[in-house]
Amino acid sequence: MKVFIVLAHPEPTSYNGQLFRIAQETLRESGYEVRVSDLHSMGFNPASGFHDVTDPVGSDVFQMQVEQEHAAQTGTFAADIAAEQEKLYWCDLVIFQFPLWWFGIPGILKGWFDRVLAFGWAYHRRERFDSGRLRGRRGMISVTTGGPEARFAEGTMFAPLDQLLFPVTVGTLQYVGLEMMEPYIAWAVPRVTDEERQANFDRFRERLRGIDKETPMPFHSIQKFPDPVGETLSEPQGILEALMEEQKRKSA
């Protein structure tokens, strides 16, 4: 099995950094091929713009989906995006390691999703969920929290963690076709004792040793949740072609 691990934390010695290293060591010991992206150490740029592509369609106004679709059709994504996409195509399983910040994911990971999971490459018109372009691969989230598990329950101070992660697990990763494994959760990491920390690490190692035998979570299939507007929705067609013709006229 080929595994791609993405780390979104600025401190290498952090709890997340340690889980990142444990994942690499454990998976390689199990005979898996492993590739990684440590987003902060790479200096990955989370901001989208004309720098995402090498052959832009527009010149004045950045229209993200238009540029992404054209780059997907012509193979003209910027080198940093193309490198991450190649790792995704290569892998059988992708693991995202990150802390829960402000009830969501770190900004650098959100920017990675925005730029790498591009329109026309990871998904397209009517190619999402069941027909998402990354089908055949699995995904897993490994997340740390600052608060204890008891706070992440229905009717308590915070929302249940599966609700907080829904935009990532379903709205992003299942959307592009990944079959998601149950998340690994390390609760209240600033508060754990040395013994609890070691137990968490051991639990993570054991989980990863059997990851290839796990059954994925239920998939958010469009067969179960059909599009309420269906085929009657008028989606933008031909925008890319129209813009390219406009650019030709301007440069003529």
BASELO-38025 format. One record per residue (C-alpha): z, x negated, y; residue in one letter; residue number from 1. Coordinates in Angstrom, 3 decimals, m for minus. Example, Ala and Ser with C-alpha at 12.3 -4.5 7.8 and 13.67 -1.06 7.14 Angstrom:
<fizas>
[[7.800, m12.300, m4.500], "A", 1]
[[7.140, m13.670, m1.060], "S", 2]
</fizas>
This chain:
<fizas>
[[0.000, 0.000, 0.000], "M", 1]
[[m0.809, m1.170, 3.526], "K", 2]
[[1.832, m0.456, 6.179], "V", 3]
[[1.541, m0.682, 9.968], "F", 4]
[[4.843, m0.807, 11.906], "I", 5]
[[5.042, m0.083, 15.651], "V", 6]
[[8.185, m1.087, 17.568], "L", 7]
[[8.982, 0.428, 20.964], "A", 8]
[[12.105, m1.348, 22.236], "H", 9]
[[12.347, m4.156, 24.815], "P", 10]
[[15.185, m6.112, 23.176], "E", 11]
[[14.417, m8.076, 19.962], "P", 12]
[[18.117, m8.288, 18.981], "T", 13]
[[18.699, m4.538, 19.405], "S", 14]
[[19.476, m2.139, 16.565], "Y", 15]
[[15.813, m1.093, 16.665], "N", 16]
[[14.739, m4.730, 16.540], "G", 17]
[[16.876, m5.274, 13.463], "Q", 18]
[[15.431, m2.206, 11.734], "L", 19]
[[11.950, m3.477, 12.620], "F", 20]
[[12.642, m6.795, 10.890], "R", 21]
[[14.307, m5.118, 7.900], "I", 22]
[[11.251, m2.915, 7.430], "A", 23]
[[8.912, m5.900, 7.392], "Q", 24]
[[11.074, m7.886, 4.971], "E", 25]
[[11.706, m4.979, 2.598], "T", 26]
[[8.113, m3.800, 2.432], "L", 27]
[[6.745, m7.299, 1.891], "R", 28]
[[9.329, m7.904, m0.852], "E", 29]
[[8.015, m4.713, m2.476], "S", 30]
[[4.516, m6.187, m2.501], "G", 31]
[[3.073, m4.189, 0.385], "Y", 32]
[[0.758, m5.584, 3.018], "E", 33]
[[2.331, m5.299, 6.471], "V", 34]
[[0.929, m5.521, 9.993], "R", 35]
[[2.955, m4.927, 13.155], "V", 36]
[[2.783, m4.148, 16.854], "S", 37]
[[5.850, m5.066, 18.914], "D", 38]
[[4.713, m3.265, 22.050], "L", 39]
[[6.992, m5.008, 24.542], "H", 40]
[[6.452, m8.519, 23.228], "S", 41]
[[2.699, m7.836, 23.228], "M", 42]
[[2.851, m6.708, 26.847], "G", 43]
[[1.100, m3.492, 25.879], "F", 44]
[[0.011, m1.561, 28.966], "N", 45]
[[1.019, 2.121, 28.632], "P", 46]
[[m0.913, 3.264, 31.708], "A", 47]
[[m4.331, 4.845, 31.237], "S", 48]
[[m7.295, 4.147, 33.512], "G", 49]
[[m10.788, 2.711, 33.687], "F", 50]
[[m9.387, m0.445, 32.068], "H", 51]
[[m9.248, 1.556, 28.792], "D", 52]
[[m13.011, 1.169, 28.366], "V", 53]
[[m15.636, m1.514, 28.886], "T", 54]
[[m18.557, 0.793, 29.640], "D", 55]
[[m17.207, 3.612, 31.839], "P", 56]
[[m19.197, 6.772, 32.375], "V", 57]
[[m17.656, 7.540, 35.748], "G", 58]
[[m17.111, 5.278, 38.705], "S", 59]
[[m14.860, 7.156, 41.126], "D", 60]
[[m12.803, 9.708, 39.185], "V", 61]
[[m11.184, 8.801, 35.863], "F", 62]
[[m11.626, 11.686, 33.426], "Q", 63]
[[m9.683, 10.572, 30.413], "M", 64]
[[m11.233, 12.646, 27.637], "Q", 65]
[[m14.745, 12.006, 28.910], "V", 66]
[[m14.206, 8.246, 28.944], "E", 67]
[[m12.479, 8.274, 25.563], "Q", 68]
[[m15.236, 10.317, 23.936], "E", 69]
[[m17.920, 8.006, 25.285], "H", 70]
[[m15.990, 4.909, 24.166], "A", 71]
[[m15.546, 6.402, 20.691], "A", 72]
[[m19.280, 7.106, 20.454], "Q", 73]
[[m20.342, 3.680, 21.708], "T", 74]
[[m17.545, 1.418, 20.428], "G", 75]
[[m16.547, 0.414, 23.944], "T", 76]
[[m12.766, 0.759, 23.972], "F", 77]
[[m10.914, m2.099, 25.653], "A", 78]
[[m9.802, m4.863, 23.300], "A", 79]
[[m6.103, m3.895, 23.311], "D", 80]
[[m6.904, m0.306, 22.301], "I", 81]
[[m9.514, m1.291, 19.720], "A", 82]
[[m7.029, m3.670, 18.059], "A", 83]
[[m4.446, m0.907, 17.622], "E", 84]
[[m7.048, 1.542, 16.350], "Q", 85]
[[m8.208, m0.992, 13.787], "E", 86]
[[m4.635, m1.281, 12.471], "K", 87]
[[m4.421, 2.498, 12.159], "L", 88]
[[m7.689, 2.690, 10.247], "Y", 89]
[[m6.478, m0.172, 8.018], "W", 90]
[[m3.112, 1.279, 7.018], "C", 91]
[[m1.994, 3.814, 4.435], "D", 92]
[[1.325, 4.376, 6.222], "L", 93]
[[2.317, 3.883, 9.851], "V", 94]
[[6.002, 3.640, 10.828], "I", 95]
[[7.167, 4.147, 14.411], "F", 96]
[[10.494, 2.492, 15.265], "Q", 97]
[[12.085, 3.615, 18.536], "F", 98]
[[15.266, 4.836, 20.232], "P", 99]
[[15.697, 8.408, 21.429], "L", 100]
[[15.779, 8.156, 25.241], "W", 101]
[[16.232, 11.219, 27.450], "W", 102]
[[15.667, 13.453, 24.404], "F", 103]
[[12.261, 11.877, 23.878], "G", 104]
[[10.322, 8.741, 23.091], "I", 105]
[[10.206, 5.578, 25.247], "P", 106]
[[7.473, 5.547, 27.875], "G", 107]
[[5.658, 2.592, 26.322], "I", 108]
[[5.200, 4.521, 23.063], "L", 109]
[[3.990, 7.620, 24.908], "K", 110]
[[1.427, 5.431, 26.651], "G", 111]
[[0.407, 3.966, 23.289], "W", 112]
[[m0.194, 7.480, 21.978], "F", 113]
[[m2.179, 8.410, 25.117], "D", 114]
[[m4.468, 5.388, 24.979], "R", 115]
[[m4.814, 4.679, 21.255], "V", 116]
[[m4.978, 8.201, 19.767], "L", 117]
[[m8.064, 8.828, 21.841], "A", 118]
[[m10.169, 11.964, 22.089], "F", 119]
[[m13.289, 11.491, 20.015], "G", 120]
[[m11.548, 8.865, 17.897], "W", 121]
[[m8.312, 10.350, 16.471], "A", 122]
[[m9.199, 13.990, 17.137], "Y", 123]
[[m12.002, 16.025, 18.647], "H", 124]
[[m12.997, 19.585, 19.411], "R", 125]
[[m11.829, 21.635, 16.433], "R", 126]
[[m10.895, 18.432, 14.610], "E", 127]
[[m7.124, 18.506, 14.611], "R", 128]
[[m4.299, 19.021, 12.124], "F", 129]
[[m6.106, 19.734, 8.802], "D", 130]
[[m9.282, 18.113, 10.123], "S", 131]
[[m7.664, 15.433, 12.298], "G", 132]
[[m9.514, 12.164, 11.984], "R", 133]
[[m6.530, 10.216, 10.587], "L", 134]
[[m6.174, 12.408, 7.491], "R", 135]
[[m5.503, 10.460, 4.325], "G", 136]
[[m2.760, 8.424, 5.991], "R", 137]
[[0.958, 8.994, 6.222], "R", 138]
[[3.353, 8.558, 9.098], "G", 139]
[[7.090, 8.033, 9.413], "M", 140]
[[9.484, 7.972, 12.348], "I", 141]
[[12.545, 5.714, 12.326], "S", 142]
[[14.724, 6.659, 15.282], "V", 143]
[[18.117, 5.685, 16.660], "T", 144]
[[20.351, 7.935, 18.737], "T", 145]
[[23.146, 7.253, 21.182], "G", 146]
[[24.995, 10.462, 20.336], "G", 147]
[[26.629, 11.408, 17.028], "P", 148]
[[24.970, 13.722, 14.537], "E", 149]
[[27.435, 16.552, 15.303], "A", 150]
[[25.932, 16.940, 18.786], "R", 151]
[[22.424, 17.469, 17.402], "F", 152]
[[23.000, 20.854, 15.795], "A", 153]
[[22.113, 24.443, 16.608], "E", 154]
[[24.458, 25.860, 19.218], "G", 155]
[[25.992, 22.523, 20.183], "T", 156]
[[25.575, 20.260, 23.212], "M", 157]
[[22.089, 19.007, 22.248], "F", 158]
[[19.201, 20.625, 20.416], "A", 159]
[[18.627, 19.864, 16.724], "P", 160]
[[16.832, 16.554, 16.385], "L", 161]
[[13.862, 18.067, 14.560], "D", 162]
[[13.235, 20.222, 17.635], "Q", 163]
[[13.392, 17.211, 19.947], "L", 164]
[[10.978, 15.305, 17.705], "L", 165]
[[8.539, 18.222, 17.295], "F", 166]
[[6.221, 16.973, 20.101], "P", 167]
[[5.880, 13.686, 18.197], "V", 168]
[[5.889, 14.717, 14.549], "T", 169]
[[3.718, 17.815, 14.968], "V", 170]
[[2.207, 17.775, 18.454], "G", 171]
[[1.010, 14.176, 18.178], "T", 172]
[[1.014, 12.723, 14.673], "L", 173]
[[0.262, 15.752, 12.507], "Q", 174]
[[m2.172, 16.828, 15.212], "Y", 175]
[[m4.368, 13.802, 14.434], "V", 176]
[[m4.023, 14.418, 10.694], "G", 177]
[[m1.118, 12.228, 9.551], "L", 178]
[[1.063, 13.530, 6.740], "E", 179]
[[4.584, 12.935, 8.011], "M", 180]
[[7.502, 11.720, 5.930], "M", 181]
[[11.053, 12.813, 6.688], "E", 182]
[[12.365, 10.697, 9.582], "P", 183]
[[14.946, 7.979, 9.085], "Y", 184]
[[17.776, 8.533, 11.568], "I", 185]
[[20.472, 6.054, 12.573], "A", 186]
[[23.044, 8.120, 14.447], "W", 187]
[[25.218, 6.988, 17.363], "A", 188]
[[24.300, 3.330, 17.049], "V", 189]
[[26.383, 2.124, 20.045], "P", 190]
[[29.488, 3.525, 18.338], "R", 191]
[[29.169, 2.388, 14.726], "V", 192]
[[31.426, m0.209, 13.132], "T", 193]
[[30.069, m3.340, 11.490], "D", 194]
[[30.551, m1.686, 8.100], "E", 195]
[[28.690, 1.451, 9.208], "E", 196]
[[25.886, m0.660, 10.665], "R", 197]
[[25.477, m2.533, 7.392], "Q", 198]
[[25.525, 0.747, 5.459], "A", 199]
[[22.756, 2.074, 7.709], "N", 200]
[[20.671, m1.031, 7.108], "F", 201]
[[21.197, m0.785, 3.345], "D", 202]
[[20.233, 2.893, 3.416], "R", 203]
[[17.052, 2.026, 5.317], "F", 204]
[[16.127, m0.692, 2.823], "R", 205]
[[16.661, 1.660, m0.097], "E", 206]
[[14.581, 4.342, 1.588], "R", 207]
[[11.676, 1.958, 2.171], "L", 208]
[[11.727, 0.636, m1.398], "R", 209]
[[10.836, 4.104, m2.634], "G", 210]
[[8.662, 5.244, 0.259], "I", 211]
[[5.503, 5.405, m1.864], "D", 212]
[[7.131, 7.978, m4.158], "K", 213]
[[8.275, 10.351, m1.409], "E", 214]
[[6.761, 13.761, m0.791], "T", 215]
[[5.625, 14.381, 2.798], "P", 216]
[[7.108, 17.078, 5.006], "M", 217]
[[5.335, 20.457, 5.172], "P", 218]
[[2.110, 20.049, 7.118], "F", 219]
[[1.519, 22.101, 10.272], "H", 220]
[[m1.699, 23.463, 8.821], "S", 221]
[[m4.060, 25.594, 10.871], "I", 222]
[[m4.396, 27.672, 7.706], "Q", 223]
[[m0.760, 28.673, 8.163], "K", 224]
[[m0.825, 28.641, 11.966], "F", 225]
[[m4.355, 29.731, 12.902], "P", 226]
[[m5.630, 29.315, 16.441], "D", 227]
[[m5.017, 32.724, 18.078], "P", 228]
[[m8.163, 32.403, 20.197], "V", 229]
[[m10.257, 31.058, 17.318], "G", 230]
[[m13.937, 30.507, 17.770], "E", 231]
[[m14.042, 32.720, 20.864], "T", 232]
[[m12.513, 29.979, 23.004], "L", 233]
[[m15.074, 28.487, 25.340], "S", 234]
[[m14.507, 24.741, 25.076], "E", 235]
[[m16.204, 22.291, 27.434], "P", 236]
[[m19.427, 21.094, 25.901], "Q", 237]
[[m21.873, 18.637, 27.332], "G", 238]
[[m19.540, 17.243, 30.002], "I", 239]
[[m20.093, 13.690, 28.832], "L", 240]
[[m23.860, 14.084, 28.813], "E", 241]
[[m23.871, 15.638, 32.285], "A", 242]
[[m21.786, 12.816, 33.748], "L", 243]
[[m23.990, 10.185, 32.182], "M", 244]
[[m27.069, 11.807, 33.691], "E", 245]
[[m25.346, 11.894, 37.084], "E", 246]
[[m24.538, 8.182, 36.834], "Q", 247]
[[m28.161, 7.415, 35.972], "K", 248]
[[m29.355, 9.303, 39.062], "R", 249]
[[m26.881, 7.435, 41.293], "K", 250]
[[m27.945, 4.055, 39.967], "S", 251]
[[m31.677, 4.815, 40.101], "A", 252]
</fizas>
